[in-house]
Amino acid sequence: MSADSNPMALYEQLRAQGDAVREIKAQKGNKADVDAAVQLLLKMKADYKQLTGQDYQAGRPPTDAVMNDEDHDDGDDQVDPWNVSTSSAKGVDYDKLIVRFGSSKIDQELVDRIARLTGKTPHRFLRRGIFFSHRDMHQILDAYEKQKSFYLYTGRGPSSEAMHVGHLIPFIFTKWLQDVFDVPLVIQMTDDEKYLWKDLSLEDCHRYAVENARDIIACGFDLDKTFIFSDLEYMGASPSFYRNVVKVQKHVTFNQVKGIFGFTDSDCIGKISFPAIQAAPSFSNSFPQIFGDRIDVQCLIPCAIDQDPYFRMTRDVAPRIGYLKPALLHSTFFPALQGAQTKMSASDANSSIFLTDTPKQIKNKVNKHAFSGGKDTVEEHRKFGGNPDVDVSFMYLTFFLEDDEQLEKIRQDYRSGALLTGELKKCLIETLQPMIAAHQERRKLVTDETVRQFMTPRKLRFNC
């Protein structure tokens, strides 16, 4: 059986073979070639049925590689665009998630290749496996080696006025990618999504989008290369964007979105159609002010892996509507202060370090709420050491402390018992306080006019 018994990989191979059969027939290939291609397709369909228990259906990925958690032996891990939880204090098992989602691990070879092509030290998120999984990143780099550019796409679902430090992760990394590759970026603010999913007014959702845009701009993005847009504003003003939404909608069935996203008959029709809106920025001609009518500029999407179902759907549809598949870089989740069993939430003030928190609030939250991997007493801790793998303060330092040697020394000292829990928390506090204070100062400089400039459709600096 092919594809190493990976249902999603076999599904992708089947889809490619179906395309190959259609191409041979369209080119009026000889009968022997057509028959051979069809026989291989039939064999692959039989293998797929044996492996998954399902008949192959174009456009419908295998359900055991999508969202049906009860079919997996991943413990109690639940990962979808709206919920992330696990029973393990270490957090989600990302190796299993790669297998389940059918993505590829970011290995040292890929990290080294990025370093070689950019001439830059890999970002700490790459060095430490925080961005750990990808789809087609080598394809992006192959094109880049041939002086063919790409563009970046990421986003934010604005559910509250204040963002927390976990929300910064994709933007910190995207900013680095923009700088080292010198490429344009589009940032989607899904205020429409939050209206559909949350008990919020349209006005509040849009206001949150604008306020969150201030925090995103404060990350240091280049105005000449960055377009931030609100769905509630841009889709109604861009026929090209809406046309792509409709194309995606036509090629995804209700049964497919139920299988991918877990929608039920009681969900509003807005939720069912929304995935097409998140898919549309993956296609360059959704932004004619940047790319004109070009469809040959590939998209790279840095995002947390819980967003992958949207883009598995997008990648399946893309070739059927004549577009390039987007490539992806997936990050791990930023844990709540109370532990890695769930990701940080904007709705629970004590689970999060907010970008609006004062130095005193940061200190109090870390000291009172950050889950510890230390022992119950100083004596026990000195004797047996702590566990950095479950300690939230250490986890946060892996995200924000730049110095690899310093981080490794903290790990070893904590594990040996030389470093106490209180001292580890102090290290984190001293890392977070200046970082968040600096962000707040940059945000103060973001005026209404600055936001308007970033959110105005316009030509970006783009070298193809």
N, C-alpha and C positions, 0 to 999 in steps of 0.2 A: 504494500500500500504506500502511496506517495505522501509527500509533505510531512514526513516524520509523525504521522498520525495526528497532526494539528488541524482541527476542523476548519479554522479560519484560513490557514494557508492553502488547504485543499480547495476551499471555496474560491479563493483568489485565482488559483491555477485553473479551475474549471471555467471561471469567467473569462480568463485570458484565452483558453482553448476555444471557447465559444466564439470569441472575437476572431480567432485565427480561422475557424471554419467559415465564418461569414466572409472574411477577406478573400480566402481561396475561391469561394463561390463567386464573389463579386468580380474577381479577376479572371473568371472563367478558366480556372485551373483544370488540368486533365483529370479524368475520372478516377485514376488510381490515387492521385494525391488527395482528392476530395474524400474518397472512401477511407483512406488511411486516417485522415484527420477526424472524420466522423466516428470511426471505430475507437480511436483514442478517447474521444469525448464521451462515448457511451461507457467505456471502461472506467473512466474517471467518475462518471455519475454513479456507477455501481459501487465503486470504492467509497464514494461520499455517503451513499445510502447505508452501506455496511458500517461506516464509522460513526455516523450521526443518528441513524434511524430515521432520517428525513429525506424526502425527495429533493434534489437540487432545484431551486427556483432562482432564476436570475433576478438580482435586486433584493433578495432576501437572505442575509447572512445566516449562518447556522445559529440557532437560538442558544446553544450551549456556549457560544463564543460571544454572546451579546449581553443580555441582562438577567437571565434566569438564574439567580444565585442558588436556588435550591438544587440545581443540577450539578453543582461543583462540590469538591471536597476541600474547599479553601477555608475550612474552619467556619467562623462566623463573619468573614469579611463581606461587607456590602459596599459596593462602589457604583454609583450612578450620578448623573449630573446634579441631583438634588440631595443625595444622602451618602455619607461616607462613615462607616463604622467598622470596628473589628474588636474581637475579644482579646487580642494580644496586646500586652503593654508595650511591645516593640513597634506596634503599628501594623499597617497593611503589609501582607506578604507580596512584595512587588514582583518577585520572580514568577510567582504563580499568576499574577495579574498579566504579565507579559504573555504567558502561554494562553491564558483565557481570552485576552483581547486579540491575540495574533499579531502583536507588534514585534519589534526587534530591540534587543538590548543595546544601549550605548556602551560599546566596549572601548578599551584603551586605544585600539587601532583607529577608531573614529575620532576620539578626542585628539589624538596625535595628528590626524589628518587636518582637523580644523585648525590646530595650532600652526601646522606647516603652511597652510594656504593663507592664513590671515597674518602670519608673522607675529602673533600675539600669544601671551600666556593664556591658556584656557581659563575661563571664568571658574571661580570656586564652585559654582553649581555643577559644572561639568566634572571638575576634578574630584568632587566628593559624591558623585552619583545622585545629586538632587534632581537634575534632569537625567533620567535613567533609561528612557525608552524612546524609540523613534519609528517613523515610517518614511522611507525614501530619502533620508538625509544624504545618503551617498549620491543619489541622483541630483540633488541640489548642488552638491560639491563638484560633481562631474561637469555640470553646466557652468559653474562658476570658474572652474579651471579653463574653460574655453571662452572666458570673458563674456558669458551670458549671465545677466543678472537675474534676480528674483525679488519678490517683495514679502514683507512680513505682515501678518495679521494676528492680532490678539484682541481680547475684549474684557469687558467688565459688566456684570449684572448689578446695577445700582439699587440695592435694597435698603440702604440707610445713608444718612448724610456723611457719616464718618467711616473711613476705611480703617482696617486693622493691618498690622504688619504682615500678616499672611497674604493679604491682597497684593502686597508689593512684589512678591516673588516673581510672577511672570513678567512684570514691568521692569524690574531690575535686570533680568536676563535679556529681555527683548531690547532694552536700551543698549546693552553690551553687543548684541548681535547687530543692531543698526549701526553702531560705531565701527565695529571691526570689518563688517562686510560693505559698509557704505551703501545701504539700500533703503528704499522708501518703506513706510509703515502705515497701515490703517488700523485704527482701534475702534471696535464696535461697542457702543454703550447700549445694552439691551434693555432699555427702559420699558419697551413693550412687553418683554418677557416678564419682568417683575410685576407689571400691572396684571398680567394673566395669572401669575402664580401666587401673588401676595395680596393681602387685604390692604391695598394702597390705592390712592387716587391717581389718575393719569398725571395730574399736576405735580403731585409729590414725586412720582417716579421720574419725571423729566427734571425736576429740580435736583433730585439726588444725582442724576446723570451729570448735570453741569457741575455740581459740587465735587463729585468724584473725579471729574475731568481736571479740576484744579490740582488734586493730589497726584494724578498721573503726569500732568505737565511738570509738576515740581520734581519729578524723577530725572528731569534734564533732557527730555526729548528735543530733537532738532526740529524747529518750526518748518524749515525748508523741506524736510523729508517726512513729516508726520501729519496725517489727517485723522482727527477724532470725530466720530459722528454718532448722533443719537438716531436710533431706528425711527422713533416717532417723528423726527424731522426729515431725515435723509430719504427714507423710502418713498415718501410722498413727493419729493422734489427730484427724484432720479428715475426716469423711465427705464434706463438701462439696468439699474439695480433691480427694479421690480420685475422686469422681464425675466431675469435670471431666477428670481424667487418662484415665478410661475412655472418656469421650465423644470425646476427641481420638484415642485409640488405635483406636476403631471406624472413624474416618473417614480413616485413613492406612494405606495398604497396605504390604506388605513391599517391593514393587517401588519404591514411592515413596521410602521411607527409604533404599533402596539407591542410588537415583538422586541423592537430595539429599545423603546423608552418606557415600556410598562404602562402606557396609557390605558384607561378603562372607558367603558361606555358613558360614565358619568363626568368625564373630563370635558371642559368646554372646547369648542371647535378651534378656538384660538391657540390652545396648547398643541393641538394635533397638527396645525399648519405651521407653528413657529419654527420647527427645525429647518425648514427651507430658508427662513430668514437668516439663521445663523450660518447656513451653508453658502449663501450668495456672495459674501465677501471673499470666498476662496477663489473666485474667478476674476481675472484682471479687468475684463470689460464691464464689471459692475461699477468701475470708477473711471468713466470716460474722460473726466477732467485730468486724470493722472496718466492713463494708458491709452486713451483713445479707444478704438475698437479692437485692440490687440487681445488675442486669447492665448498667446504663446509665452506669457510671463508667468512662471510658476510661483505658487504661494507656499510660504513656510509658516506654520502656525505653532508658536510656543504656548503651551497651556498645561494645566493640571490634567492628569490622566482621566479624571472623572468626566471631562468634556469629550473624550474620544468617541463615544457613541454618535455624536453629531457628525463627526468627520469620517467615521466608517461609512455612514450613510452617504455623505457627500462624495467620498472616493468611489463608491459604487455607482453613483449616478453620473459623475463627471464624464467618463468616456462615452456614455450613452447620449449626452447632449453636446458632444464635440469639444469638451474642455479637458485641460490637464488636471490630474489628481493633485490635491494639495499634499505637501509633505508636512510631517508633524514632529515636534519635540515635546515629550511628556515629562512633567515634573511630579515628584512625590507630593504628599499633602503636608501642609503646615499644621502641626498638632495643636490642640487646645492646651491651655495651661494645665488643665487637670489630667492630661495624659494623652498618649497617641492613639487611644481607642477611637477618637473622632477628630475631625479637623476643626480648626478655630471657627467660631460663629460670631457674626456681627450682631446677633440678637441677644447674646449673653455677655454682658459687660465684663464679668469676671473670668470668662474663658479667653479673653482677648486682651492684647496690648494695642490700644487704638493710636492712630497717628495724631490724635488730639490730646493724648494723655500728658500730664505734667510729669516732671522728674519724680515727684513724690508719689504720684499714682503708679508709675512704673515700678518703683521700689516696693510699694505695698503689695501690688498684684503679684510680683515675682516671689516675694518673701512669703506671702500668705497662701497663694494658690498654685504655684509651680510644682508639679508632681516630682517627687524626689526618688532617686535610685539609691539613696543612702540608707544606712542602718539606723536602728532606733536610738542608739546611744553613741556618744563619741567614742567610748571604749570599743564597742563592737565595730564601729566604722574604721577606727584605726587598725583593728586586728584583721577584719575581713574585707575592707574596702567597699566601694560603692559600685553601682552598675550604670555606666554611662549610656548603655543601650536603651534604657527605659527612662532616664532622667531628662525631664523636659528642658531644664536649663542648659544641659549639654546639647540637646537636640537643637535648641535655638542658636547656640553658638556655632554649630555647623553651618547654619544659614548665613550668619552675619559677621563672624570673625574671619578676617581675611587671611591672617597668618597661619599657614598649615602647620608649621613647627610648634607654634604656641598652642594651637588646638590639640595637637597630638600629646604635648606635655600635660595639658589639662586632663586629657583622657587617661593617660597613664597614672598621673598623680591621684586622680579620683578613684580609679580602679584599685590602686595600691593602698588607699586609705590616707595618703599623705595630704590630700585635699579634702576638706570637709564640705558638707552640703551647703552650709552657710557661706563658705568661701567661694564655692562654685556659683551660687546665686549672685554673689557680689560681682563676680566676673561678668555675668550676663547683664546685670543692672548697669555696670560701667560701660558696657558695649552699647546697650540700647539707648540710654539717656542722651548721649551726644548725637547719635544717629537720628533719633526722632526729633530732637531740638533743631538739628540742621535742616531736616525736612520741613519743619514748621516755619523756619525762616525763609526757605525757598518758596513755600506756598504763599507766604504773605506778599511776595513779589508778583504773584500771578493775578493780574487785574482782569476785570470783565472784558477789556479789549483783547488781552492775551488769549482768553478762552475763545472769544469770537473768532480770532485769527486761526487758531488751531481747528475750529469746528466749521470753518467756511470751506465749501468745496472749491478746490483750486489745483493748479498744476504744481506738482512737487518736483524737486530736483531728482532726476532719475537718469542714470547712465545705463543704457541697455548693452 
